[in-house]
């Protein structure tokens, strides 16, 4: 049983505070959806947790099974069992998927022959062209191929907790189904993957049913609930939360006059 | 081996004349445009002199499948091992060669500075490779040079002549020991119509060797020359490469992978000259500098009015791997023709942070991620080198140099922390 615990996380880019006190716990086998409008800081959350350069953590903590992640370099967070499927997977000229996973396997003390076999299996399972395993990472790949590539890696690396940042963006229906089914399978059975799925749209949940849905806007979780919250958002949009987003640029004194907790409580959806 | 090589009388005269010109020549200076940014002012050309045969010894590094291997030590031929695969291709010294005096420096041209005079005054066992008409030799001819004498000077010189419709691949390995020494190599490549020459030099000189290398290639009608330099060693190591497209439809490619560390300076000056119609030249130089190393790239494409339909490309990309390293890149074009397609591009950058993060986020340790990215950066140009047998070795040289540099940086960090 693993547990990713995010507590009162604050982070800035330059002088601008993007995360303003995020608290969230993801356990093995659970699927958490974080939904919110563009520009709300959803991707920042995924980047700060996984250690992407360019962000400054100004408060709070993130632990995985009690180990504090924020002091660790990105690769040690990955080694500890964290995985990030990127919204826009980076093109890496000259480095193949296989070369990268080999280096990762060496660092983790895994046998590469077994890893190589896993790559082939995962590629097959998700319809990822095996020829691409030897080609430079994400270079000249279609949107669907890039997300399949991310999912192959998820399968091979077998993390405890996976953060999926808009994994549904740029996917056609078939790719979407293949990717979400693979993730869904990982949350069950032996693997008991815990998932934090960041998304804009509900369509991700056709195959990957969330246990918890969180509305994220203006740098904090505004509301939390079950799958029905996603349905409600689909009907009403983020309109109720957009004012809060717009408040974002106003002076601190005017920020969120209701207070974060009060607002969530008023919807009676606040987690815990 | 005898202590004194015997040269043809014309060559003895040639050397003596050059020695006189060298003593009269002015030392090159940083104020000359061609020596700008270089370390020429710190090098005393008169400190170095030739070394008797049999002084330095080292095992050759064999190349699998070589058609022939020429071993040169301290500037003297130590052995020539010819396999049956060499066929009708001949390897001779310039003193033995029937046209030796006409061939020597026919492509490089007459000496125009003190360094070229110094080369000519000490040139001796020039290797001439003749590939007869229509003969194809894909297996490489290997020339392995080495010396290790304090104050030593060697002037290797290789001439490759591919007759009409023939093809050949030549690989030179240039090594030296740790002694403070100088090497002035010249390479002349002549591709007759429809001929193809693949040439590559691996410059793996010692850290205290200064090197001034000059390559000159003429590419005839519908001929192809691909000339590569893998430059890793040396203190101040300069390569000048001239490639001239002299026949209609000629194609000439210049390639380089270079990696500088410690205090070394790698200096490249390239000249792509188009003198015939419908000719193409492509240049790709990729380098990395770390520690306090420096690199200079300066390139010029010239398209004469006789060369309509020219396609010329020049790309120089540099990775700066430490804060004290320094890379300078100056591409240039000089075009007297309207009907041309030319491009030049140069970049100096650091390892891409997003790429590193991508690899790290999949559990690849920071140093390993950098090694993958640097290897990947060089893979593009190494893949284009014409000698397949050494590609893996060259890639490993870069990996090893980077690993050593990163270990040194970590050690510095640790000792810095102890203070």
Interface residues (C-beta under 8 A of the other chain):
Chain A: X50 X51 X52 X53 X54 X73 X74 X75 X77 X78 X79 X83 X84 X86 X89 X90 X91 X92 X93 X94 X95 X99 X100 X101 X103 X104 X106 X107 X108 X136 X137 X153 X157
Chain B: X353 X354 X355 X357 X358 X359 X360 X361 X362 X363 X364 X365 X366 X368 X369 X372 X373 X375 X376 X377 X378 X379 X380
